[in-house]
Amino acid sequence: MYPIDEKTLSFTTTAMPRPELIETTYSSFSRNLQGIDFKKVTLYLNVDSFPDKNEDHKRQEVVDIARKYFGNVIVNLPDSPNFAMAVKWCFSKIETFYNFHLEDDWQLISPISISSFNQFFVPPHVQQVGLRAWKFVRSDFWLSPSIIRGTFCREMSEKMNVTDNPEVQLRILKSIYRNESFLYFPFDPKAVILKDLGRNWMKSKNYNRGNKDFVQWEIRENGKGIQRLVDQNGQISQSFLLAEQNNKNMSKSRWARQKAIKLSRRGKII
């Protein structure tokens, strides 16, 4: 098992022309994901267009923000937007032992130490450790912020197609792995440590994410309502929002650490 550090970890981001969101995302993770120097790691960044391309001038702003936080940024600006192709491209570039997949519209609201994740990858069957964005989830693959084995990323990129929702097809492709291969941290269901930035953003724009087969955004038709999505932020406990303000480091809590180690060794998902 290789420890997670600047030599063994890369980052990937699939983004849209939303510089205001990615600034908040990278700012929160560079501040709260402790024990890693972003200036010493590589980011593979794919920035797609919206269907009407009205915001295309903002794609370079997204790139500039990424370069403000990361020491080495490899950029892909495809002519045609395709979410599945974006994930496939990002995952195919990983040469390190681990990859931190970080989409452009998440905020990390509680400090955690990158070294906390070393213990989870000791069992060779573990492929992904996702950060908790929902109170209750099934053991599955998620494209929300997570650390993933580089071998898994490369394997999936070779098998993915570019016509289906990437998260859905990756859940099918990963069926050769055990359920215990995909962990969700912290193990306490009340400890939602991610805030979704995208849903509120969407309410103020004329775009929808589309249906379950989503591979690119849709222009909202006149008279058509805003696409209804479950409010993930409603699952964040008030105590964690207060903890963010008080800079409380939950990952260093003795209780949280002992419980995480115990559950990880048992391969249990809560």
SVG drawing of the C-alpha trace seen along z (x, -y; Angstrom):
<svg xmlns="http://www.w3.org/2000/svg" viewBox="-45 -35 51 45">
<polyline fill="none" stroke="black" stroke-width="0.4" points="0.0,0.0 1.3,-3.4 0.6,-6.4 -1.5,-9.1 0.7,-12.2 1.8,-14.6 3.7,-11.8 0.9,-9.2 -2.2,-11.4 -3.6,-13.3 -6.8,-15.2 -9.5,-15.2 -12.3,-17.7 -15.2,-17.7 -16.3,-21.3 -18.7,-23.6 -18.1,-27.4 -19.0,-28.3 -15.9,-30.1 -17.8,-31.3 -18.6,-27.7 -15.2,-26.2 -13.6,-29.0 -15.6,-28.0 -15.0,-24.3 -11.2,-24.6 -11.0,-27.2 -12.8,-24.9 -10.9,-21.8 -7.5,-23.5 -8.3,-24.8 -10.1,-21.8 -8.3,-18.8 -5.3,-18.9 -1.9,-17.3 -1.7,-17.8 0.0,-20.6 -2.1,-21.4 0.8,-23.2 2.7,-19.9 0.1,-17.8 -1.4,-17.5 -5.0,-18.3 -6.6,-16.9 -9.3,-19.4 -12.1,-18.9 -14.2,-22.0 -17.3,-21.4 -19.6,-23.9 -23.3,-24.5 -25.4,-23.6 -25.9,-27.2 -22.2,-28.1 -23.2,-31.4 -20.8,-31.1 -17.9,-29.7 -15.7,-32.8 -15.8,-31.7 -14.1,-28.4 -10.7,-30.1 -11.7,-31.7 -12.2,-28.2 -8.7,-27.2 -7.1,-30.3 -8.8,-29.5 -7.5,-25.9 -4.0,-27.1 -4.3,-29.4 -4.7,-26.4 -2.8,-23.5 0.8,-23.4 0.3,-21.5 -3.0,-21.7 -3.6,-19.6 -6.6,-21.0 -9.1,-19.5 -11.5,-21.9 -13.6,-19.7 -15.6,-21.2 -18.7,-19.1 -19.9,-18.7 -20.2,-15.1 -20.2,-14.2 -19.3,-10.6 -16.4,-11.6 -15.2,-14.0 -15.0,-11.4 -13.5,-8.9 -10.8,-11.4 -10.0,-12.3 -9.7,-8.8 -7.6,-7.7 -4.9,-10.3 -4.3,-8.9 -0.8,-7.5 -0.6,-7.8 -1.7,-5.2 -4.7,-7.3 -7.0,-9.9 -9.1,-12.5 -12.1,-13.0 -13.5,-16.5 -16.4,-17.9 -16.7,-21.7 -19.8,-22.2 -19.0,-20.8 -17.9,-22.5 -16.0,-20.7 -17.4,-22.1 -15.3,-20.2 -11.5,-19.8 -10.3,-16.3 -6.8,-14.9 -5.7,-13.2 -3.7,-10.7 -7.0,-9.5 -7.7,-7.7 -4.5,-5.6 -6.0,-3.0 -8.9,-2.4 -6.7,-1.4 -4.8,1.2 -7.4,3.9 -6.6,4.5 -10.3,4.9 -11.1,1.2 -11.3,-0.8 -13.0,-4.1 -13.6,-6.1 -16.3,-8.7 -16.9,-11.7 -20.3,-11.7 -22.8,-13.9 -25.9,-12.0 -27.1,-10.6 -28.1,-7.2 -26.7,-5.6 -26.2,-2.1 -22.7,-0.8 -22.0,-1.9 -19.8,-4.0 -20.2,-7.8 -18.8,-10.6 -19.1,-13.0 -15.8,-13.9 -13.8,-10.7 -10.4,-9.1 -10.2,-6.3 -7.4,-3.8 -5.6,-4.7 -5.9,-1.2 -9.7,-1.3 -9.8,-4.7 -7.7,-3.3 -9.7,-0.1 -13.0,-2.0 -11.9,-4.5 -11.0,-1.6 -14.5,-0.1 -16.7,-3.2 -18.8,-4.3 -19.6,-8.0 -23.4,-7.6 -24.6,-6.8 -24.6,-8.6 -21.1,-7.9 -22.1,-7.3 -24.8,-4.9 -22.6,-2.9 -19.7,-2.8 -22.0,-1.3 -22.7,1.5 -19.1,1.9 -17.9,2.1 -20.1,5.2 -17.0,7.4 -16.0,5.8 -17.5,6.5 -19.8,4.0 -17.2,3.6 -14.9,2.1 -16.7,-1.2 -16.6,-3.0 -18.4,-6.2 -16.6,-8.4 -17.4,-9.4 -19.2,-6.3 -21.6,-8.2 -24.7,-8.9 -25.2,-12.2 -21.8,-13.4 -22.6,-15.0 -19.5,-17.0 -20.2,-18.1 -22.4,-21.0 -23.9,-20.9 -23.4,-24.2 -24.9,-23.2 -28.6,-23.0 -29.0,-26.6 -26.9,-27.7 -29.3,-25.9 -32.3,-27.7 -30.9,-31.0 -30.0,-29.8 -31.9,-28.5 -30.3,-25.1 -31.4,-21.7 -29.3,-18.6 -31.6,-16.3 -32.8,-12.8 -31.1,-9.7 -29.3,-9.3 -27.7,-12.7 -24.5,-13.2 -24.9,-17.0 -26.9,-19.9 -30.2,-21.0 -31.5,-24.5 -34.7,-25.0 -37.7,-25.5 -39.8,-28.7 -42.6,-28.0 -40.9,-24.8 -40.2,-24.7 -36.9,-24.2 -35.9,-20.6 -36.7,-19.2 -33.8,-17.6 -33.6,-16.3 -32.2,-18.9 -28.9,-17.4 -28.0,-20.4 -31.1,-19.7 -29.2,-16.7 -26.4,-18.7 -26.7,-18.9 -26.6,-22.3 -23.7,-21.1 -21.5,-20.5 -22.3,-24.0 -21.3,-25.4 -18.2,-23.1 -17.1,-24.7 -17.3,-28.1 -15.4,-27.0 -12.8,-25.1 -13.5,-21.9 -11.5,-19.0 -13.9,-16.0 -11.4,-13.7 -9.1,-14.0 -11.9,-13.2 -10.9,-10.1 -14.4,-8.7 -14.6,-9.2 -11.2,-7.8 -11.7,-4.6 -15.1,-4.0 -13.9,-4.5 -11.0,-2.1 -13.3,0.6 -15.9,0.4 -13.2,0.2 -11.6,3.5 -15.0,5.2 -15.7,3.9 -19.0,2.5 -20.9,-0.3 -23.3,-2.4"/>
</svg>
